[in-house]
Amino acid sequence: MADQPLLWLYPYREDAQSTRLDGPVFRPFVPVSLVHGDQSTLLLTGLIDTGADSVLASNLLADQLGIDLDDHDGETTHAVGGRVVKARYKTIGLRLHPSDADDAKYVQWEAQVGFIEGWHSDGLVLLGSVGFLDRFTITASRFAQAVAVEDRRVFDDRFGVVHTA
Amino acid sequence: MALDMEPIRTDFRGYEGQYVAIDARTGKIVIADKDPRVVFEKAKGRNHVVVHGRVPLADEPIYVGLG
């Protein structure tokens, strides 16, 4: 990507999770892909989730990337969506693509991704605090039904440095 | 609305229990199969196509938050 400031806008997207009180469910989805060596996944659905601690994905994607999860960086259990799952972490590349999911346009960074066996939806990547929210400034508005992704330094520029009491 | 953005709608009806891939520009489902590997294979080389995941059955609970 060029060195211009990052500002990508994403309209909320309807989720396949059926309806809420007979209405559609809209979520802050963004197109992402995973990279390991010279292998990359197809474009996947990333869910921006401020309640998640890390980046989580299906172990099926690890298979596609040729990752040996027995050679993991760490292993832990998480409670996700009401279930307890085991995640095996591996440091790989992540790519964020613009709203139209042009696979040639992306920003890339390295992060630990927790791969989960029996993930409920193999195309879904959960984008949590470590590995995603520490990389960007995210502004989500259910009112505007859109989410903005900017450089992580933008937050301090906009609000000043926040000091703990 | 932010810059006149509207949420992207997708009609998932009829795809319950299947994995789907969507054209990100339109929200239209362009690939569907019960086996996610088939969806991944068919989506190869198709720009603007995003693998969304599995469409739940009508009687499955709705996730209210994953984190």
gemmi code that builds the backbone of each chain (N, CA, C; Angstrom):
import gemmi

chains = {
    "A": [
        ("MET", (0.841, -1.201, 0.000), (0.000, 0.000, 0.000), (0.872, 1.245, 0.000)),
        ("ALA", (0.353, 2.320, -0.555), (1.072, 3.574, -0.556), (1.146, 4.116, 0.860)),
        ("ASP", (1.971, 5.156, 1.054), (2.166, 5.680, 2.397), (1.105, 6.701, 2.797)),
        ("GLN", (-0.011, 6.729, 2.107), (-1.068, 7.653, 2.501), (-1.758, 7.122, 3.760)),
        ("PRO", (-2.337, 8.040, 4.563), (-2.971, 7.599, 5.808), (-4.067, 6.575, 5.537)),
        ("LEU", (-4.102, 5.574, 6.390), (-5.117, 4.541, 6.222), (-6.472, 5.056, 6.700)),
        ("LEU", (-7.458, 4.967, 5.862), (-8.850, 5.208, 6.257), (-9.731, 4.381, 5.339)),
        ("TRP", (-10.148, 3.245, 5.851), (-11.036, 2.383, 5.085), (-12.373, 2.302, 5.818)),
        ("LEU", (-13.440, 2.525, 5.061), (-14.792, 2.454, 5.605), (-15.471, 1.170, 5.140)),
        ("TYR", (-16.195, 0.580, 6.050), (-16.879, -0.677, 5.758), (-18.339, -0.576, 6.207)),
        ("PRO", (-19.274, -0.743, 5.293), (-20.666, -0.826, 5.756), (-20.869, -2.100, 6.557)),
        ("TYR", (-21.742, -2.021, 7.540), (-22.105, -3.251, 8.243), (-22.698, -4.231, 7.225)),
        ("ARG", (-22.551, -5.507, 7.554), (-23.058, -6.539, 6.658), (-24.013, -7.457, 7.404)),
        ("GLU", (-24.956, -7.959, 6.663), (-25.927, -8.880, 7.260), (-25.245, -10.193, 7.588)),
        ("ASP", (-25.538, -10.712, 8.764), (-24.975, -11.973, 9.204), (-25.926, -13.114, 8.855)),
        ("ALA", (-25.336, -14.264, 8.639), (-26.150, -15.450, 8.371), (-26.852, -15.947, 9.627)),
        ("GLN", (-26.541, -15.301, 10.766), (-27.138, -15.726, 12.033), (-28.607, -15.348, 12.100)),
        ("SER", (-29.284, -15.512, 10.989), (-30.724, -15.389, 10.957), (-31.208, -14.022, 11.402)),
        ("THR", (-32.191, -13.993, 12.256), (-32.881, -12.744, 12.550), (-32.887, -12.451, 14.036)),
        ("ARG", (-33.024, -11.188, 14.366), (-33.240, -10.761, 15.739), (-34.637, -10.148, 15.793)),
        ("LEU", (-35.511, -10.818, 16.472), (-36.899, -10.362, 16.539), (-37.452, -10.111, 15.141)),
        ("ASP", (-37.198, -11.080, 14.273), (-37.666, -11.044, 12.890), (-37.017, -9.949, 12.063)),
        ("GLY", (-35.898, -9.404, 12.530), (-35.170, -8.421, 11.734), (-33.781, -8.925, 11.422)),
        ("PRO", (-33.120, -8.367, 10.434), (-31.770, -8.822, 10.098), (-30.758, -8.439, 11.167)),
        ("VAL", (-29.708, -9.233, 11.284), (-28.600, -8.943, 12.192), (-27.454, -8.383, 11.361)),
        ("PHE", (-27.025, -7.167, 11.686), (-25.892, -6.564, 10.984), (-24.679, -6.556, 11.902)),
        ("ARG", (-23.521, -6.860, 11.329), (-22.307, -6.923, 12.138), (-21.173, -6.203, 11.418)),
        ("PRO", (-20.136, -5.763, 12.186), (-18.964, -5.129, 11.572), (-17.997, -6.161, 11.013)),
        ("PHE", (-18.303, -6.625, 9.813), (-17.461, -7.604, 9.113), (-16.479, -6.885, 8.195)),
        ("VAL", (-15.257, -7.392, 8.130), (-14.254, -6.850, 7.209), (-13.551, -8.020, 6.511)),
        ("PRO", (-13.159, -7.842, 5.245), (-12.474, -8.938, 4.542), (-11.018, -9.067, 4.995)),
        ("VAL", (-10.632, -10.268, 5.351), (-9.250, -10.538, 5.774), (-8.757, -11.803, 5.100)),
        ("SER", (-7.449, -11.961, 5.079), (-6.858, -13.238, 4.657), (-5.662, -13.523, 5.555)),
        ("LEU", (-5.287, -14.781, 5.610), (-4.168, -15.224, 6.442), (-3.022, -15.647, 5.535)),
        ("VAL", (-1.796, -15.383, 5.981), (-0.617, -15.637, 5.159), (0.423, -16.394, 5.985)),
        ("HIS", (1.022, -17.418, 5.358), (2.109, -18.149, 6.011), (3.107, -18.531, 4.933)),
        ("GLY", (4.291, -17.953, 4.982), (5.267, -18.203, 3.921), (4.724, -17.706, 2.593)),
        ("ASP", (4.740, -18.572, 1.585), (4.203, -18.179, 0.279), (2.765, -18.643, 0.089)),
        ("GLN", (2.126, -19.078, 1.176), (0.734, -19.530, 1.104), (-0.200, -18.478, 1.695)),
        ("SER", (-1.359, -18.307, 1.075), (-2.371, -17.407, 1.651), (-3.743, -18.039, 1.471)),
        ("THR", (-4.634, -17.681, 2.381), (-6.000, -18.186, 2.274), (-6.783, -17.340, 1.267)),
        ("LEU", (-7.969, -17.786, 0.984), (-8.924, -16.954, 0.265), (-9.332, -15.813, 1.177)),
        ("LEU", (-10.119, -14.899, 0.639), (-10.628, -13.835, 1.487), (-11.687, -14.408, 2.428)),
        ("LEU", (-11.568, -14.028, 3.680), (-12.417, -14.561, 4.735), (-13.192, -13.442, 5.404)),
        ("THR", (-14.193, -13.808, 6.181), (-15.008, -12.822, 6.871), (-14.435, -12.570, 8.262)),
        ("GLY", (-13.900, -11.375, 8.480), (-13.379, -11.011, 9.785), (-14.447, -10.271, 10.584)),
        ("LEU", (-14.691, -10.730, 11.797), (-15.644, -10.063, 12.677), (-14.875, -9.257, 13.716)),
        ("ILE", (-15.028, -7.926, 13.676), (-14.386, -7.077, 14.674), (-15.121, -7.262, 15.997)),
        ("ASP", (-14.387, -7.714, 17.012), (-15.015, -8.094, 18.275), (-14.197, -7.529, 19.437)),
        ("THR", (-14.675, -6.423, 20.000), (-13.942, -5.789, 21.092), (-13.979, -6.627, 22.367)),
        ("GLY", (-14.844, -7.614, 22.417), (-14.926, -8.468, 23.596), (-13.995, -9.662, 23.539)),
        ("ALA", (-13.309, -9.828, 22.423), (-12.402, -10.964, 22.275), (-10.978, -10.516, 22.581)),
        ("ASP", (-10.223, -11.401, 23.198), (-8.850, -11.059, 23.573), (-7.869, -11.218, 22.424)),
        ("SER", (-8.201, -12.079, 21.470), (-7.187, -12.439, 20.477), (-7.833, -12.665, 19.122)),
        ("VAL", (-7.028, -13.095, 18.176), (-7.528, -13.433, 16.842), (-7.710, -14.943, 16.782)),
        ("LEU", (-8.905, -15.383, 16.427), (-9.219, -16.805, 16.415), (-9.767, -17.211, 15.054)),
        ("ALA", (-9.422, -18.410, 14.633), (-9.852, -18.894, 13.320), (-9.943, -20.413, 13.353)),
        ("SER", (-10.492, -20.961, 12.284), (-10.648, -22.411, 12.171), (-9.316, -23.093, 11.880)),
        ("ASN", (-9.132, -24.275, 12.444), (-7.902, -25.017, 12.133), (-7.898, -25.540, 10.703)),
        ("LEU", (-9.051, -25.528, 10.055), (-9.098, -25.875, 8.634), (-8.239, -24.909, 7.821)),
        ("LEU", (-8.190, -23.658, 8.255), (-7.382, -22.649, 7.558), (-5.891, -22.914, 7.768)),
        ("ALA", (-5.537, -23.421, 8.948), (-4.141, -23.795, 9.185), (-3.717, -24.899, 8.223)),
        ("ASP", (-4.614, -25.837, 7.995), (-4.321, -26.900, 7.031), (-4.062, -26.311, 5.652)),
        ("GLN", (-4.889, -25.347, 5.260), (-4.733, -24.740, 3.929), (-3.405, -23.991, 3.794)),
        ("LEU", (-2.912, -23.482, 4.917), (-1.660, -22.724, 4.894), (-0.437, -23.622, 5.101)),
        ("GLY", (-0.674, -24.899, 5.301), (0.433, -25.819, 5.521), (1.095, -25.650, 6.875)),
        ("ILE", (0.320, -25.216, 7.863), (0.861, -24.985, 9.202), (0.729, -26.258, 10.030)),
        ("ASP", (1.827, -26.651, 10.650), (1.811, -27.790, 11.558), (1.476, -27.270, 12.957)),
        ("LEU", (0.253, -27.503, 13.387), (-0.179, -26.956, 14.676), (0.416, -27.698, 15.865)),
        ("ASP", (1.043, -28.846, 15.610), (1.775, -29.497, 16.698), (2.998, -28.662, 17.085)),
        ("ASP", (3.455, -27.840, 16.146), (4.579, -26.940, 16.391), (4.042, -25.538, 16.703)),
        ("HIS", (3.211, -25.455, 17.736), (2.532, -24.189, 18.038), (3.336, -23.318, 18.989)),
        ("ASP", (2.923, -22.013, 19.056), (3.578, -21.057, 19.957), (3.019, -21.147, 21.377)),
        ("GLY", (1.835, -21.697, 21.502), (1.176, -21.779, 22.803), (-0.219, -22.330, 22.623)),
        ("GLU", (-0.759, -22.829, 23.718), (-2.067, -23.490, 23.644), (-2.882, -23.076, 24.855)),
        ("THR", (-4.160, -22.786, 24.633), (-5.006, -22.430, 25.760), (-6.454, -22.738, 25.412)),
        ("THR", (-7.313, -22.603, 26.403), (-8.742, -22.787, 26.150), (-9.443, -21.445, 26.268)),
        ("HIS", (-10.507, -21.281, 25.484), (-11.306, -20.057, 25.503), (-12.776, -20.441, 25.609)),
        ("ALA", (-13.562, -19.532, 26.153), (-15.015, -19.645, 26.087), (-15.472, -18.738, 24.952)),
        ("VAL", (-15.990, -19.330, 23.916), (-16.405, -18.577, 22.730), (-17.826, -18.969, 22.385)),
        ("GLY", (-18.711, -17.979, 22.330), (-20.082, -18.247, 21.922), (-20.754, -19.294, 22.786)),
        ("GLY", (-20.400, -19.309, 24.069), (-21.031, -20.246, 24.985), (-20.395, -21.621, 25.001)),
        ("ARG", (-19.302, -21.799, 24.245), (-18.619, -23.090, 24.217), (-17.190, -22.919, 24.722)),
        ("VAL", (-16.614, -23.989, 25.222), (-15.200, -23.984, 25.588), (-14.428, -24.667, 24.464)),
        ("VAL", (-13.454, -23.955, 23.925), (-12.693, -24.483, 22.790), (-11.202, -24.388, 23.084)),
        ("LYS", (-10.435, -25.244, 22.413), (-8.980, -25.225, 22.568), (-8.358, -24.522, 21.366)),
        ("ALA", (-7.508, -23.541, 21.656), (-6.834, -22.806, 20.585), (-5.341, -23.092, 20.636)),
        ("ARG", (-4.781, -23.367, 19.471), (-3.324, -23.502, 19.348), (-2.831, -22.315, 18.524)),
        ("TYR", (-1.926, -21.552, 19.106), (-1.513, -20.281, 18.512), (-0.280, -20.434, 17.636)),
        ("LYS", (-0.287, -19.647, 16.570), (0.849, -19.608, 15.654), (0.979, -18.167, 15.133)),
        ("THR", (2.201, -17.657, 15.071), (2.415, -16.313, 14.538), (2.504, -16.383, 13.018)),
        ("ILE", (1.560, -15.684, 12.373), (1.491, -15.688, 10.906), (1.177, -14.265, 10.434)),
        ("GLY", (1.025, -14.092, 9.126), (0.637, -12.796, 8.579), (-0.869, -12.682, 8.446)),
        ("LEU", (-1.377, -11.482, 8.733), (-2.788, -11.185, 8.486), (-2.862, -10.054, 7.482)),
        ("ARG", (-3.858, -10.104, 6.618), (-4.096, -9.027, 5.666), (-5.519, -8.496, 5.838)),
        ("LEU", (-5.622, -7.195, 5.879), (-6.924, -6.535, 5.868), (-7.137, -5.950, 4.478)),
        ("HIS", (-8.279, -6.238, 3.885), (-8.595, -5.772, 2.541), (-9.701, -4.712, 2.620)),
        ("PRO", (-9.835, -3.881, 1.576), (-10.890, -2.859, 1.597), (-12.282, -3.468, 1.460)),
        ("SER", (-13.279, -2.640, 1.565), (-14.661, -3.097, 1.630), (-15.099, -3.908, 0.411)),
        ("ASP", (-14.551, -3.596, -0.758), (-14.968, -4.334, -1.953), (-14.208, -5.653, -2.105)),
        ("ALA", (-13.378, -5.975, -1.094), (-12.647, -7.259, -1.064), (-11.773, -7.440, -2.299)),
        ("ASP", (-11.086, -6.391, -2.688), (-10.094, -6.500, -3.757), (-8.877, -7.205, -3.161)),
        ("ASP", (-8.583, -8.403, -3.652), (-7.514, -9.185, -3.014), (-6.120, -8.623, -3.287)),
        ("ALA", (-6.015, -7.673, -4.236), (-4.708, -7.077, -4.533), (-4.393, -5.892, -3.612)),
        ("LYS", (-5.380, -5.404, -2.894), (-5.179, -4.273, -1.995), (-5.279, -4.761, -0.548)),
        ("TYR", (-4.276, -4.440, 0.224), (-4.310, -4.894, 1.626), (-3.236, -4.195, 2.443)),
        ("VAL", (-3.435, -4.227, 3.743), (-2.362, -3.923, 4.686), (-2.066, -5.228, 5.420)),
        ("GLN", (-0.789, -5.470, 5.677), (-0.386, -6.751, 6.260), (0.434, -6.541, 7.519)),
        ("TRP", (0.252, -7.404, 8.479), (1.014, -7.364, 9.710), (1.136, -8.786, 10.268)),
        ("GLU", (1.995, -8.925, 11.253), (2.195, -10.229, 11.885), (1.416, -10.291, 13.198)),
        ("ALA", (0.836, -11.427, 13.475), (0.095, -11.580, 14.732), (-0.037, -13.048, 15.079)),
        ("GLN", (-0.270, -13.291, 16.348), (-0.575, -14.657, 16.782), (-2.048, -14.945, 16.511)),
        ("VAL", (-2.292, -16.040, 15.833), (-3.661, -16.466, 15.540), (-3.915, -17.794, 16.252)),
        ("GLY", (-5.021, -17.857, 16.961), (-5.397, -19.087, 17.641), (-6.282, -19.933, 16.729)),
        ("PHE", (-5.783, -21.116, 16.380), (-6.543, -22.002, 15.496), (-7.334, -23.000, 16.343)),
        ("ILE", (-8.604, -23.109, 16.007), (-9.529, -23.882, 16.835), (-10.127, -25.034, 16.047)),
        ("GLU", (-10.079, -26.201, 16.652), (-10.710, -27.367, 16.047), (-12.211, -27.315, 16.330)),
        ("GLY", (-12.999, -27.588, 15.308), (-14.440, -27.574, 15.496), (-15.018, -26.170, 15.579)),
        ("TRP", (-14.345, -25.215, 14.981), (-14.848, -23.830, 14.911), (-16.225, -23.850, 14.277)),
        ("HIS", (-17.144, -23.041, 14.768), (-18.531, -23.168, 14.336), (-18.770, -22.696, 12.916)),
        ("SER", (-17.827, -21.883, 12.374), (-18.031, -21.363, 11.028), (-16.657, -21.148, 10.388)),
        ("ASP", (-16.280, -22.059, 9.484), (-14.890, -22.109, 9.039), (-14.407, -20.872, 8.286)),
        ("GLY", (-15.295, -20.070, 7.731), (-14.862, -18.876, 7.012), (-14.708, -17.660, 7.901)),
        ("LEU", (-15.081, -17.789, 9.169), (-15.109, -16.643, 10.080), (-13.800, -16.527, 10.859)),
        ("VAL", (-13.251, -15.308, 10.881), (-12.069, -15.010, 11.685), (-12.471, -13.964, 12.722)),
        ("LEU", (-12.272, -14.310, 13.979), (-12.611, -13.387, 15.058), (-11.437, -12.440, 15.288)),
        ("LEU", (-11.690, -11.134, 15.157), (-10.621, -10.134, 15.247), (-10.725, -9.419, 16.591)),
        ("GLY", (-9.901, -9.853, 17.549), (-9.968, -9.315, 18.898), (-8.840, -8.357, 19.220)),
        ("SER", (-8.610, -8.161, 20.510), (-7.708, -7.109, 20.976), (-6.269, -7.292, 20.524)),
        ("VAL", (-5.673, -8.421, 20.908), (-4.262, -8.638, 20.569), (-4.191, -9.205, 19.147)),
        ("GLY", (-3.538, -8.467, 18.281), (-3.405, -8.925, 16.903), (-4.268, -8.162, 15.924)),
        ("PHE", (-5.280, -7.436, 16.427), (-6.083, -6.604, 15.518), (-6.376, -5.231, 16.120)),
        ("LEU", (-7.051, -5.209, 17.257), (-7.422, -3.910, 17.832), (-6.210, -3.138, 18.332)),
        ("ASP", (-5.070, -3.824, 18.518), (-3.838, -3.107, 18.872), (-3.089, -2.634, 17.628)),
        ("ARG", (-3.638, -2.898, 16.459), (-2.999, -2.511, 15.198), (-3.678, -1.323, 14.528)),
        ("PHE", (-4.919, -1.088, 14.870), (-5.704, -0.059, 14.186), (-6.528, 0.728, 15.203)),
        ("THR", (-6.977, 1.907, 14.762), (-8.038, 2.608, 15.485), (-9.345, 2.264, 14.796)),
        ("ILE", (-10.252, 1.705, 15.557), (-11.525, 1.247, 15.016), (-12.638, 2.135, 15.553)),
        ("THR", (-13.446, 2.648, 14.657), (-14.616, 3.418, 15.059), (-15.844, 2.724, 14.472)),
        ("ALA", (-16.625, 2.143, 15.353), (-17.813, 1.413, 14.899), (-19.062, 2.171, 15.305)),
        ("SER", (-19.997, 2.292, 14.396), (-21.249, 2.985, 14.689), (-22.419, 2.154, 14.190)),
        ("ARG", (-23.177, 1.640, 15.127), (-24.401, 0.928, 14.735), (-25.411, 1.910, 14.169)),
        ("PHE", (-25.328, 3.174, 14.627), (-26.231, 4.205, 14.104), (-25.944, 4.446, 12.622)),
        ("ALA", (-24.666, 4.617, 12.296), (-24.286, 4.838, 10.894), (-24.232, 3.531, 10.113)),
        ("GLN", (-24.273, 2.418, 10.831), (-24.181, 1.089, 10.228), (-22.901, 0.947, 9.408)),
        ("ALA", (-21.814, 1.453, 9.982), (-20.523, 1.387, 9.300), (-19.417, 1.362, 10.338)),
        ("VAL", (-18.248, 0.904, 9.903), (-17.070, 0.878, 10.758), (-15.905, 1.470, 9.978)),
        ("ALA", (-15.093, 2.283, 10.666), (-13.918, 2.901, 10.046), (-12.668, 2.274, 10.635)),
        ("VAL", (-11.710, 1.965, 9.785), (-10.418, 1.429, 10.209), (-9.344, 2.431, 9.824)),
        ("GLU", (-8.601, 2.899, 10.825), (-7.552, 3.884, 10.597), (-6.273, 3.418, 11.281)),
        ("ASP", (-5.198, 4.155, 11.010), (-3.925, 3.874, 11.666), (-4.101, 3.947, 13.185)),
        ("ARG", (-3.367, 3.134, 13.920), (-3.570, 3.065, 15.367), (-3.186, 4.364, 16.080)),
        ("ARG", (-2.306, 5.181, 15.459), (-1.896, 6.437, 16.098), (-2.989, 7.493, 16.043)),
        ("VAL", (-3.993, 7.281, 15.212), (-5.065, 8.259, 15.040), (-5.800, 8.523, 16.354)),
        ("PHE", (-5.912, 7.510, 17.181), (-6.648, 7.672, 18.441), (-6.000, 8.753, 19.307)),
        ("ASP", (-4.684, 8.672, 19.457), (-3.973, 9.669, 20.260), (-4.056, 11.047, 19.616)),
        ("ASP", (-3.978, 11.106, 18.301), (-4.096, 12.396, 17.606), (-5.458, 13.028, 17.856)),
        ("ARG", (-6.463, 12.193, 17.928), (-7.834, 12.688, 18.059), (-8.196, 13.021, 19.501)),
        ("PHE", (-7.765, 12.196, 20.434), (-8.207, 12.329, 21.815), (-7.086, 12.675, 22.790)),
        ("GLY", (-5.854, 12.671, 22.329), (-4.731, 12.860, 23.229), (-4.367, 11.543, 23.885)),
        ("VAL", (-3.208, 11.544, 24.503), (-2.749, 10.322, 25.168), (-3.533, 10.141, 26.459)),
        ("VAL", (-4.132, 8.995, 26.633), (-4.931, 8.718, 27.819), (-4.029, 8.112, 28.889)),
        ("HIS", (-3.966, 8.778, 30.038), (-3.156, 8.270, 31.149), (-4.069, 7.598, 32.166)),
        ("THR", (-3.558, 6.565, 32.769), (-4.346, 5.910, 33.808), (-4.327, 6.773, 35.061)),
        ("ALA", (-5.400, 6.708, 35.846), (-5.514, 7.547, 37.045), (-4.527, 7.092, 38.098)),
    ],
    "B": [
        ("MET", (-26.369, 8.126, 7.928), (-25.474, 7.135, 7.353), (-24.102, 7.738, 7.084)),
        ("ALA", (-23.051, 6.994, 7.287), (-21.707, 7.466, 6.998), (-21.492, 7.481, 5.490)),
        ("LEU", (-21.302, 8.670, 4.937), (-21.024, 8.801, 3.503), (-22.049, 8.024, 2.689)),
        ("ASP", (-23.284, 8.127, 3.099), (-24.386, 7.464, 2.388), (-24.232, 5.949, 2.338)),
        ("MET", (-23.527, 5.398, 3.299), (-23.384, 3.941, 3.317), (-24.674, 3.282, 3.791)),
        ("GLU", (-24.992, 2.202, 3.169), (-26.103, 1.367, 3.603), (-25.524, 0.009, 3.977)),
        ("PRO", (-26.100, -0.657, 4.955), (-25.604, -2.004, 5.261), (-25.792, -2.920, 4.060)),
        ("ILE", (-24.879, -3.858, 3.915), (-24.945, -4.809, 2.815), (-25.884, -5.945, 3.212)),
        ("ARG", (-26.931, -6.110, 2.426), (-27.895, -7.165, 2.712), (-27.550, -8.427, 1.931)),
        ("THR", (-27.846, -9.569, 2.524), (-27.671, -10.862, 1.867), (-28.886, -11.710, 2.179)),
        ("ASP", (-29.424, -12.317, 1.155), (-30.572, -13.195, 1.349), (-30.070, -14.624, 1.564)),
        ("PHE", (-30.058, -15.040, 2.826), (-29.533, -16.365, 3.170), (-30.595, -17.461, 3.082)),
        ("ARG", (-31.812, -17.075, 2.787), (-32.888, -18.072, 2.766), (-32.620, -19.140, 1.704)),
        ("GLY", (-32.809, -20.373, 2.104), (-32.572, -21.486, 1.192), (-31.178, -22.068, 1.285)),
        ("TYR", (-30.309, -21.416, 2.056), (-28.924, -21.894, 2.183), (-28.641, -22.445, 3.588)),
        ("GLU", (-29.678, -22.665, 4.375), (-29.494, -23.138, 5.745), (-28.688, -24.448, 5.770)),
        ("GLY", (-27.707, -24.496, 6.652), (-26.872, -25.675, 6.790), (-25.720, -25.736, 5.796)),
        ("GLN", (-25.632, -24.737, 4.914), (-24.553, -24.730, 3.916), (-23.534, -23.631, 4.213)),
        ("TYR", (-22.332, -23.848, 3.736), (-21.305, -22.806, 3.757), (-21.467, -21.965, 2.498)),
        ("VAL", (-21.261, -20.663, 2.644), (-21.495, -19.781, 1.501), (-20.330, -18.820, 1.326)),
        ("ALA", (-20.147, -18.381, 0.089), (-19.230, -17.289, -0.233), (-20.039, -16.208, -0.931)),
        ("ILE", (-19.643, -14.969, -0.677), (-20.459, -13.818, -1.071), (-19.628, -12.850, -1.894)),
        ("ASP", (-20.240, -12.253, -2.910), (-19.601, -11.143, -3.616), (-19.690, -9.922, -2.707)),
        ("ALA", (-18.547, -9.427, -2.257), (-18.533, -8.354, -1.264), (-19.144, -7.061, -1.784)),
        ("ARG", (-19.190, -6.885, -3.086), (-19.713, -5.633, -3.645), (-21.228, -5.604, -3.643)),
        ("THR", (-21.841, -6.773, -3.720), (-23.300, -6.818, -3.859), (-23.993, -7.515, -2.692)),
        ("GLY", (-23.264, -8.343, -1.957), (-23.870, -9.143, -0.901), (-24.524, -10.411, -1.418)),
        ("LYS", (-24.425, -10.656, -2.700), (-25.074, -11.828, -3.295), (-24.250, -13.092, -3.042)),
        ("ILE", (-24.926, -14.170, -2.683), (-24.255, -15.462, -2.508), (-23.889, -16.012, -3.889)),
        ("VAL", (-22.611, -16.350, -4.059), (-22.153, -16.831, -5.366), (-21.677, -18.277, -5.317)),
        ("ILE", (-21.417, -18.802, -4.114), (-21.006, -20.199, -3.953), (-21.682, -20.733, -2.693)),
        ("ALA", (-22.146, -21.970, -2.758), (-22.738, -22.593, -1.575), (-22.522, -24.101, -1.643)),
        ("ASP", (-22.190, -24.679, -0.501), (-22.039, -26.129, -0.430), (-22.025, -26.542, 1.044)),
        ("LYS", (-22.417, -27.778, 1.298), (-22.403, -28.263, 2.680), (-20.994, -28.519, 3.190)),
        ("ASP", (-20.028, -28.676, 2.265), (-18.636, -28.938, 2.641), (-17.830, -27.640, 2.482)),
        ("PRO", (-17.274, -27.121, 3.582), (-16.516, -25.856, 3.455), (-15.337, -25.975, 2.497)),
        ("ARG", (-14.769, -27.182, 2.398), (-13.622, -27.345, 1.488), (-14.024, -27.111, 0.037)),
        ("VAL", (-15.243, -27.497, -0.300), (-15.735, -27.268, -1.671), (-15.883, -25.772, -1.926)),
        ("VAL", (-16.383, -25.056, -0.929), (-16.541, -23.600, -1.079), (-15.181, -22.948, -1.234)),
        ("PHE", (-14.217, -23.361, -0.410), (-12.858, -22.813, -0.529), (-12.284, -23.092, -1.930)),
        ("GLU", (-12.497, -24.280, -2.429), (-11.935, -24.655, -3.729), (-12.576, -23.839, -4.854)),
        ("LYS", (-13.897, -23.705, -4.799), (-14.606, -22.969, -5.861), (-14.333, -21.468, -5.808)),
        ("ALA", (-13.946, -20.967, -4.638), (-13.706, -19.523, -4.497), (-12.311, -19.113, -4.962)),
        ("LYS", (-11.453, -20.091, -5.209), (-10.077, -19.772, -5.630), (-10.074, -18.955, -6.911)),
        ("GLY", (-9.275, -17.905, -6.922), (-9.113, -17.090, -8.123), (-10.249, -16.136, -8.405)),
        ("ARG", (-11.229, -16.072, -7.509), (-12.361, -15.168, -7.736), (-12.199, -13.934, -6.862)),
        ("ASN", (-11.818, -12.841, -7.479), (-11.625, -11.602, -6.735), (-12.977, -11.068, -6.245)),
        ("HIS", (-12.943, -10.349, -5.136), (-14.111, -9.727, -4.501), (-15.047, -10.747, -3.832)),
        ("VAL", (-14.649, -12.015, -3.841), (-15.482, -13.047, -3.219), (-14.923, -13.391, -1.844)),
        ("VAL", (-15.788, -13.337, -0.837), (-15.396, -13.580, 0.546), (-16.147, -14.796, 1.079)),
        ("VAL", (-15.387, -15.717, 1.666), (-16.030, -16.871, 2.296), (-16.660, -16.402, 3.607)),
        ("HIS", (-17.948, -16.539, 3.717), (-18.661, -16.005, 4.884), (-18.726, -17.005, 6.019)),
        ("GLY", (-19.023, -18.230, 5.691), (-19.160, -19.238, 6.737), (-20.453, -19.996, 6.561)),
        ("ARG", (-20.884, -20.594, 7.640), (-22.038, -21.491, 7.581), (-23.322, -20.752, 7.954)),
        ("VAL", (-24.344, -21.015, 7.172), (-25.667, -20.458, 7.471), (-26.347, -21.409, 8.453)),
        ("PRO", (-26.706, -20.932, 9.631), (-27.292, -21.848, 10.619), (-28.693, -22.300, 10.223)),
        ("LEU", (-29.074, -23.433, 10.764), (-30.434, -23.902, 10.580), (-31.378, -23.019, 11.390)),
        ("ALA", (-32.628, -23.058, 11.021), (-33.598, -22.138, 11.609), (-33.732, -22.327, 13.121)),
        ("ASP", (-33.514, -23.559, 13.612), (-33.723, -23.809, 15.034), (-32.435, -23.716, 15.848)),
        ("GLU", (-31.330, -23.261, 15.219), (-30.081, -23.078, 15.968), (-30.104, -21.745, 16.693)),
        ("PRO", (-29.470, -21.674, 17.879), (-29.464, -20.411, 18.621), (-28.634, -19.358, 17.925)),
        ("ILE", (-28.973, -18.091, 18.152), (-28.230, -16.971, 17.577), (-27.125, -16.575, 18.535)),
        ("TYR", (-25.910, -16.464, 18.008), (-24.796, -15.980, 18.827), (-25.014, -14.493, 19.090)),
        ("VAL", (-24.921, -14.092, 20.359), (-25.085, -12.678, 20.678), (-23.744, -11.987, 20.791)),
        ("GLY", (-22.698, -12.722, 20.845), (-21.345, -12.171, 20.946), (-20.395, -13.340, 21.008)),
        ("LEU", (-19.276, -13.227, 20.316), (-18.390, -14.388, 20.242), (-17.223, -14.285, 21.202)),
        ("GLY", (-16.909, -13.062, 21.628), (-15.736, -12.898, 22.436), (-15.974, -13.212, 23.894)),
    ],
}
model = gemmi.Model(1)
for chain_id, residues in chains.items():
    chain = gemmi.Chain(chain_id)
    for i, (resn, *xyz) in enumerate(residues, 1):
        res = gemmi.Residue()
        res.name, res.seqid = resn, gemmi.SeqId(i, " ")
        for name, pos in zip(("N", "CA", "C"), xyz):
            atom = gemmi.Atom()
            atom.name, atom.element = name, gemmi.Element(name[0])
            atom.pos, atom.b_iso = gemmi.Position(*pos), 0.0
            res.add_atom(atom)
        chain.add_residue(res)
    model.add_chain(chain)
structure = gemmi.Structure()
structure.add_model(model)
structure.setup_entities()
